[in-house]
Amino acid sequence: TETLGAFLNGLRIVVIDGTCFDVPDSDENARVFGRPGSRPGTQAAFPKVRLVILVEAGTHIIFDALMCPYRIGERVRALRLLRSVTPGMLLMWDRGLHSYAMVQATVAKGCDYLGRIPANVKFLAEKPLEDGSYLSWIYPSGKLRKKGSQPILVRIIEYTIEHPDNPEEQLTYRLITSLLDIERFSAELLAREYHQR
């Protein structure tokens, strides 16, 4: 039987995710992958590998992956995984992967995106939309501006959910997306799909 992936209004949902895991304690593994930090005068028991994967949301099939030394952050490898995204996909990522470079590179591949924004990143509500979301701009860094990068129009979705450990506490989430059509992709729909990823 054919296993179908997850789709949202015709877009195939894919997710970038990352994890770290221990590898056998050998000199070669320690040289290639490195060890995590530890207290002065001590050494981590095992070398550690960082794995960043591109996975289909519905089937959980991994269709691209990169292993790298522990010291290399997920952002660098996530950008390289964009080699496998195509038009007709909706790429989701967590707040640790948010950047102008990630948005720009995803758009350049013709792929839509839906990602979480860190709390310290601010966006001006340039144009409020009827579903409570709003349009704004994401701006390149000074270095990217010198290379000719331009601001990109984005849609911001803000919502709150109940804290899983304390029902009286609310958690605020903010998402950034290229999906500007609120009739086809309402804020409620995108918020729900993001949490089900």
Residue pairs with C-beta under 8 A, 6 or more apart in sequence:
3 58
3 59
3 61
4 58
4 59
5 12
5 13
5 56
5 57
5 58
5 59
5 61
6 12
6 13
6 56
6 57
6 58
6 59
7 13
7 58
8 90
8 185
8 189
8 193
9 184
9 185
10 88
11 88
11 89
11 90
11 112
12 56
12 88
12 89
12 90
13 56
13 57
13 58
13 89
13 90
13 92
13 193
13 197
14 54
14 55
14 56
14 57
14 63
14 85
14 89
14 90
14 91
14 92
15 54
15 55
15 56
15 57
15 91
15 92
15 93
15 197
16 52
16 53
16 54
16 55
16 78
16 81
16 91
16 92
16 93
16 97
17 52
17 53
17 55
17 94
18 50
18 51
18 52
18 53
18 74
18 77
18 78
18 96
19 50
19 51
19 53
20 36
20 48
20 49
20 50
20 51
20 70
21 48
21 49
21 51
22 45
22 46
22 47
22 48
22 49
23 29
23 33
23 46
23 47
23 48
23 49
24 46
24 47
25 45
25 46
25 47
26 47
29 47
30 47
32 47
32 69
33 47
33 48
33 49
33 69
33 70
34 47
34 48
34 69
34 70
34 71
35 43
35 44
35 46
35 47
35 48
35 70
36 44
36 48
36 70
37 44
38 44
47 70
48 70
49 67
49 68
49 69
49 70
50 67
50 68
50 69
50 70
50 72
50 73
50 74
50 77
51 65
51 66
51 67
52 65
52 66
52 68
52 74
52 77
52 78
52 81
53 62
53 64
53 65
53 81
54 62
54 63
54 64
54 65
54 81
54 84
54 85
55 61
55 62
55 63
56 63
57 92
57 197
63 84
64 81
64 83
64 84
65 81
66 77
66 80
66 81
68 76
68 77
74 96
74 97
75 96
75 97
75 99
75 102
78 93
78 97
78 102
79 101
79 102
79 105
82 91
82 105
82 106
82 109
82 111
85 91
85 106
85 109
85 111
86 109
86 110
86 111
87 109
87 110
87 111
88 111
89 111
89 112
90 111
90 112
90 113
90 114
90 179
91 106
91 111
91 112
91 113
91 114
91 115
92 113
92 114
92 115
92 194
92 197
93 102
93 113
93 115
93 116
94 115
94 116
95 115
95 116
95 117
95 118
96 118
97 115
98 115
98 116
98 117
98 118
98 121
98 176
100 138
100 139
100 140
100 141
100 144
100 149
100 152
101 144
102 113
102 115
103 113
103 115
103 138
103 152
103 154
103 176
103 178
104 140
104 144
104 149
104 152
106 112
106 113
106 178
107 113
107 152
107 178
112 177
112 178
112 179
113 176
113 177
113 178
114 175
114 176
114 177
114 179
114 190
114 193
114 194
115 175
115 176
115 177
116 173
116 174
116 175
116 176
116 194
117 123
117 156
117 174
117 175
117 176
119 172
119 174
123 136
123 137
123 138
123 154
123 156
123 174
123 176
124 136
124 137
125 134
125 135
125 136
125 156
126 134
126 135
126 136
126 137
127 134
127 135
128 134
129 135
129 155
129 182
129 187
130 182
131 182
131 186
131 187
131 188
132 157
132 158
132 187
133 155
133 156
133 157
133 158
133 182
133 187
134 155
134 156
135 153
135 154
135 155
135 156
135 180
136 153
136 154
136 155
136 156
137 151
137 152
137 153
137 154
138 151
138 152
138 154
138 176
139 145
139 151
140 149
140 150
140 151
153 180
154 176
154 177
154 178
155 176
155 177
155 178
155 179
155 180
156 174
156 175
156 176
157 174
157 175
157 176
157 177
157 187
157 190
157 191
158 172
158 173
158 174
158 175
159 172
159 173
159 187
159 191
160 170
160 171
160 172
160 173
161 170
161 171
161 173
161 195
162 169
162 170
162 171
163 169
163 170
163 171
173 191
173 194
175 190
175 191
175 194
177 185
177 190
179 185
179 190
